[in-house]
């Protein structure tokens, strides 16, 4: 504050952008800060004499303690270091206070899991060191941008992010980037979970020891394992459930089981009704153990718990929290969502943004929204029962449109669809005049 009083309002903006009055442990210095802030907000210049005059006129006075503390500090060259020292001391005080809260929580009667979540919530509320760069000249980031572009060019993948395992989807999206919130939505039986599992398994196989974590509140661990075996063995899920498999299929299952260790980085948490804070805690633990997370998959948003007066406000809290989790942990998050029943009332059953349940928050927070639509669900006589439209309804950094995959319902897995079959499918859709949006 001595530097501020010696140099006036011109230097105070830098201080006020990085500190608040609560960062000062000495009450008199916090008082000085608030008085300077008042001058600054009124657009008035100030120095020590002006502040003392202001406080006397208001019936108070700047304490001798404050004047004594600041008198010896006038040069502005060390301002940045002074700010950092004040901020660090403030953070240490907050840590001590939170440590006391956590000590009291430790003897509380609640469950250890809920108490851990509360403790982590307290820690997350602690202010952070001022590491932000603040406003920067646009041209100042050119070298960093060129370096990233050079890395993409030299990678040979043509992708900005991680490959989904599906060529056509990668081509239209550029892959999944760290911090992205990717929503996969569709009506029941469209294959949302299967698509998410396929993407997760593909990424886990190519993520260089970085885990993929799937939070599954709908399917249990064994169900997801069955899907993984069906996907690898090409033996139908029904046969695996009933045990009605022949010798050749047994061999395929054994081969698939021998192949599954390739996916040791695909992890499943099937705890029901978890909230974002619990997910963040478990995902952070994984990140700390491995150094990095490749992907988080959540199945699905409507089964998550959250606080709020209405379900819409709860979903808004969930989507904001999930997006923040992805940014904090430095990985993309795939969030599955149901659609409301309005789609069933239309002649064209292809989903639209308004069909998302509690759509406002999901639509706003998502970086990429993919709708899964299988025409065979509504038109049993289609010539292409395995054709699946992946409708890119929103893409923050790219175009919207539609691409085709095929879905093998027996093994609950997706694959690429050849170009000739794609063309024939679109021709059939045109002939039916079904109102296909943005195909090709």
C-alpha positions, 0 to 999 in steps of 0.5 A: 500500500506504500507503493500505491500511496507514493505513486497514486491512482495510476498504479492502483489498478494493477493492485486492485485487479489482483488483490481484495481487502480480505487479502490484508491481515492488518485491518488498517491496511485493509481499510486503506485499500477500501479507501483507495478503491473508493477514490478509484471508482469515483475517478479521483486521484489520491495520495496519503494526504488526500486519504487522511483528509477524506477520513477526517472529513468522514469523522475517522482517521487513518491509523498511525499503524497504517502510516508506519507500515507503508511509509518505508515502501515507495518504489514501484519496481517491486510491486509485482513481488509485493502483490505476490507476497500478500496473495501468498500470505492470504492463501496460507491464512485461508489454508489454515482456516480450512484445515480447522474446518476439515479437522472438525469434519473428521469427527462428524457423524456423516459418512466418510465419502460425504465428508471427503466431498465436503472437505474437497469443496472447502479446499476448492473454494480457496482463492488461487494464486494470481497466475492469469495473464490478464488482457494481452495484445492479440499478436502477442500469442502468435508464436505459441499459436504457430508452435501448436499448429506446427505440432499438428502438422508434424503429428500427421493425424490431421486432428486438433485433439484425440481421435474418437476411433471413427474416421468420418467423425474425426474428419468433421470434428478434428477429434476431442480436445482437452476441456471440451464438453461433448454431449451425446444424446438420443432417444432410447435404443439409439445406441448412445451408451454403445457409442460412448463405450466405443469412443472410450475404448478406442481412446484408452487403447491409444492414450499412452497410459492415460486412463479413460474413466467412465461413470456409469449410473445406468449400467453396472460394471458387468454389463459394460464388461459384457459389451466390451467382450461382445465388441471384441469377439463379435459374439452377440450380447444375447448369446453371452447373456444366455450362454448359448454359444458354440465352440467356435464362438467360445474360441472368439470369446477366449480371443477377446478376453486375451485381447482385453488387457489392451484396455487396462486404461479403460476404468468403470465406476458404476456408483449410483447417484454420484454428484459432480464433486464426487466425480471430480474427487475420484477423477482427480485421484486418477489424474494424480496417480497417472499424471494425466486423464485421457477422457471422462465419460458420464452416463447419463446426466439425468441420473446425476444428483445435484442441488436446486429447486427445479430439475432444470436448475439442477441440470444447469449446475451439473453441466457447469460443474462437468465442464469446469471439471474437464477444464480443471483436469485437462481432458474432454468430457463425454456427457450422455443425455436423454431426449424428451418425448416431443420428438415422438410427436413429429413426422420427422423423428430426427432430434433437434436442440429443443428435444434435449431434456432441460435443454437450455443449460446443456445446449449452452455449456456443450462444445459439441452436441451429437444426436444419434438417430437410427431410422430402423427404430421408426421404419422397420422396412428400411433397406439399411437397418444398421445405418446410424446418423450422427447429427452434429447439431452444435460444434463451437469450433467447426461446422454442423452436419450429419455423418453415417456409422453402422450399428451392429445391434447384436454386439452393441457396437459401431463401425465405419460405413462404406461410401457406396452404402452411405450413398444408397442410404441417402438416396433412400432418405431423399426418395422418402422425402424424410427431411434429412438435415445437413447430410453428407 
